[in-house]
Amino acid sequence: MNHIVHIACSDAKGLVANITSILFKHGVNIEEMREYVDRQLSNFFMRLELSGEINHDVIQQELLSSLPANASLKISLKEPKNIIVLATKEYHCLSELLLKHHFGELNASIKCVIANHENLGDLTSKFGIPFFYVNHHNKSKEVFEKEIMEIVKAHSPDYLVLAKFMRILSPEFVSSFNDKIVNIHHSFLPAFVGANPYRQAFERGVKMIGATAHFVNNNLDEGPIITQKIVPVDHSFTVESMISAGHDVERQTLIDALKLVFDDRVFVEGNKTVVFA
């Protein structure tokens, strides 16, 4: 079984040599190694994929002893992630996730789908995935999120995926899954945040529309960006045709982002990301 190593720390001379020497000493094979230095902040990032017998505790201790004091180090098995998908009514992103999951192309196991409308229950059941309907009407956000959280905790996911969930999560909910909630936003952020971005884009007369996949934080649509994609439009596009084109780019943007996240290729640095694609 292969392992993934994430290292983030202050930059210093000899980091790569120290890290690779320790791994060589333990007979570990490096199958892939990527590193990046943020020169403005003098921060170092490295992702390694290892094969061979690994004494997790010993290697971790030796690596940490060779790194700057502020280093963060994570060694994990390279294996599919467990995820829960949150949805509302729109089917295009959820259906793409279900298809990729069905054919083993997602590098994740969808444990269940939770939605605040019943519309997507039949679609989800066709793929044999549990579907939970949590009505938000006549409930406080606290009660609504508590009911969702009970389902989430019962399935112990690595990540939550907001596939057009269209509900603003509370800071308390988000803090329980720091950098573990991925959202697809239907515009090329930071333009056209919030609701009705395609109408905003139409009224502004834009010549391109796009989609943004990002981690969720407590600022609406301002979390660290993972991937973005665009498609050209022109004066002949209506709001409806923009929405149709937008759905296509939303699907692909979300899938591309999730593949990177589930393959442990994304570091979060403040409100930015380092992505080893």
Order of alpha helices (4+ residues) and beta strands (2+ residues): beta-alpha-beta-beta-alpha-beta-beta-alpha-beta-alpha-beta-alpha-beta-alpha-beta-alpha-beta-beta-alpha-beta-beta
